[in-house]
Amino acid sequence: MSQSPSSRRTPAGAAVLREDVTAAIRTAVFEELAAVGYARMTIEGIARRAGVGKAAVYRRWRSKLPLVLDVVSEVAVQGMPVPATGSLLGDVRALLEVTARALGHPMASQIVPDLLAEAARNPEIAQALRAALRGVQQGITQAVVGSAVERGELPADIDPDLALDLLAGPLYWRLAVFRSPVPVADLDALAAATVAALTAARRA
């Protein structure tokens, strides 16, 4: 006697991953990174903090490195929307403000320096982190620069790598390396200086 479609069981291994469990694991990753750092972080610790079994973590990520990179990349995308203020200065100022807020967050101020330190010691982490985060930053930079080119605010031959360095570098240096606050007045001055540098830039 054949079973109706509604009575058939889902084959083992084909179950849909629960979104609430995935969200709990992602949250636990950030909490563990901030608490113990990448080197001491374990899948067991993540699972314990998330209130799930280790198998739930391994069903989603094969090891610690891709798990951390995936979570960090997703948060970077969500936390860095592409600004659309209608002017290059406005876009740059908005981007700097969002970046400063993200890097200045207490949890990020613990995680970012730790990951950078691990990247300096581990070429695999350095390459993976660079690929994960630079892709996000490049996408935002290309959108900002592309809009500015269309408005005639920037030359069409601007060097995209130089643009990325100018937009992202100063705040990372200030907040992630020196870990000093950035007053609003400094953001205004940095935005103006960045726009001036972008306007003068040309593709090498």
N, C-alpha and C positions, 0 to 999 in steps of 0.2 A: 504494500500500500504506500503510495507516494505521499510525501509531506507537502503541505502547502508552503508557499514562500515565507509566510509569517512564522511558521513553526520550525524552520530550518535554523540550525545553530551557525553562528559565525565561526569559520575555521580558526583553529588555534593560530596565533601569530598575526591574525588579521584584525584584531581588536583595535578600535580607535583609541588613540592616546587621549587621556582626559586632560582638558585644558587647565583645570584647576590644579592638577598635580604638576603640570609643566610650569605654571606660574609660580607655584610654591618652590619648585627647584630653582628657578631663575632668581627669585628673591633670596633664597638661601645662599646661592653662589656669591652674591654681592656682600651679604652679611659675613660669610666666611672669609672672603678676600679681605674685608676691612678688619676682621678680628684677628686672623692668624697669618695672612699673606699667602701668596701663591705657592711658595715652596712647601709650606706646612699644611696647605689645604688638601683634603682627601675626599674621595667620593663618599666614604663612610661618614665623614663629618657633614658633608652637604646633605646626604640623605637623612641623617639624624636631625639636622636643623629644619629640614623641610617636612619632617614627620612622615617619611616614606621609606620603603626598602631600597637597598642598593640597586636591585633589578630595575626599579622604575627609572633610575637615572641612566643606567646602561642601555635601556631600551631606546633612549632618546639621543645619547651621546656615547661614543665608544671609549672616551677617556677624558681626563681632566682638561687637557689643552683645548681640544675642539669645543668642549663645553664652555670654558671661559671665553674663548674668542667669539663664539656664537652669541652669548649673552651680552658681552660688551659691545659687539657690533650692533645688535638689535637696539640696545639702549641708546647708542650713539645716533642711530637713524631716527629714533622716536624723539630724542631730546634735541635734535638739531634740524628743525624744519627749515626749508628754503625760504628766506625772506623775500617779500615782494612789496616793497614800499614805494616803488616808482622812481627811485633814484639810486645811484651807486652809493652815495654817502649814507643814505638811509638804510640800504641793505647791509652795508659794511657795519654800520653802528648797531643794527639789530643783531647781526651775526656775532659781533663781539660781546654784546650783552648776554646773549644766550650761552655762549661759550664760557664767559666768566662765571655765570651762575652755575653752570654744570661743573666746571673744574673747581669752583669754590665750595661745593657741597662737602660737608664733613666726611661722608663716605668716600666720595671721589678723591678727596685730598689724601686719603689713606691708600686707595687702590691704585691710582695712576702712578705715583712714584714707585710703588712696589712692583708693578708690572714693567715699568721702564728699567728698574734695577735687574729684574729677572731677564729681560731682553738683552741687557748688556752682557750677561753671563751665558746665555743660552741662544745660539744662532737660530735654532728651530723656532723658539718663541719669538725672537726678533723678527724673523721673516714672516711668520704667521700673523703677528700683531700688526706689522707694517702693512701687510696685504689687507687685513680686515679693516683697520681704521682709515688707512689712506684712501681706500675705495669710497668710503662714506664721505670723507672730506673733499675728495676730488669731485664727487657728484654735486655737492653743494657749491663748491667754487665754480665749477663749469656753468651752473645755472646762474649764479650771480654775475659772473663775467659775461656770459652769453647775453643776458638781458641788457647789461651796460653797453655791450658792443652794438646791439640792435638800436639802442637809444642814441648812439653816437658819443657816449661818454668815454669809451675806451677804444683803442685801436684794435682792428681785427687781428693783427699779428702779435698780440700780447702773448708772452710765454706762459702757458698754463701752470707749469711747475713753479715758476717764480711767483705767480699770483697766489698759489696755494701756500707757499712759504710766507708771503707777506700777510696773508689773512690769518693763518693759523699759528705761525711761529711765536710772535711776541707774547701772546697770552699764555701759551704753554711754558715759555721761559719764565714768565713772571709768577704764574700760579703753581705749575707743576714742579719747577726746579727750585725757585727761591721761596715759593709758598708765601708770598706776601699779597695783601689785599690790593684790589684795583678800584680806587674811587671813581665815581661817575665822571668827574672832570678828566680823569686820565683816559677813560673810555672815549670821551669826546675827542680829546687830542689825538689818541691813537687812531681813531676812525679817520680823522682828517689827514693825518700823516700817511695812513695806508692808501687812501684814495689818491693822494698826491703821488705816491710811489707807483701805484698801479697805472696812473695816467701817463707817467713818464716811461713806463716799461715797454720794451719791444722784444719780440721773439728773437733769440740769439741766432 
